Amino acid sequence: MPLRTVRFEHLTPGEIVAERRRLPVVYQPIGPLEWHGPHLPMGTDALNAHAVACEAADRLGGVVMPAMYWGTERERSPDALRHIGFEGDEWIIGMDFPANRSMKSFYTPEDVFGIIMRDRIQQLVKQDYRLIVIINGHGADNHIRVLSRLAAEFSHTTEASVFFPQVLNPVSDISMDYGHANLPETALMMHLCPDDVRMDILPPKPVPMFNTDYAIVDSDTFLGRPNEERTVRGDPRDATAADGDAIFQRTLRMVTALIHAEMQRLFGK
């Protein structure tokens, strides 16, 4: 199925109805406009989610809603701040570190985010979709909790199944965990949106990259296991488009397997 026919905004009403009758599945990609270092596009999370949704729909059926550039974040705890390299008494929301004050992320307060997502899911339920798949590109704990809670609520209180697969950007054969704007995420954007990646903005190697300077952070640091220097592991300057393709393909295999299993449960196919 050509990608044009899976994107809701490109379809006529008759085409949308025909596809819904064939398979009542809709995908909702989501992610905030968020600082991803100085070198990646602000829409990285949603761009990735939308690409995964389109490819999944192309393989499995269903239609893809336009990406929602929305998301929430919370203030970082004193321990989290110290792991990253701050003193611990700063007030920092998400990835809006003091060094990147020129461009703030578009974070929505958690309660407002919940209202926005509740309305979107309600609209999709009213469209008679039986399976609503939320494809999320953003890793904030409170963002994920809101989506998980709404998915469970609507799945129990309506005739639709709201499916929220927890498969945020798994790494393929690259030997580090997924982080924020470091090698894996940079590689993904090199693969998906090569014209939007500005590697020339980053300092040349071997200049060290400190977490606090660029808001580029590896997942071990987020998990409380920073290195002594508080520098970025999984250096984005080592990223390649081939790495990004490998990461994307593994993500897609995992996502489609989970969605297909849910389709079999609901529709027997």
Helices and strands as residue ranges (DSSP letters): G 3-6, G 8-10, H 13-22, E 25-30, H 44-60, E 63-64, H 78-84, G 98-100, H 110-126, E 131-136, H 141-157, E 161-163, H 183-192, G 194-196, G 199-201, H 211-214, H 219-222, G 236-238, H 241-267
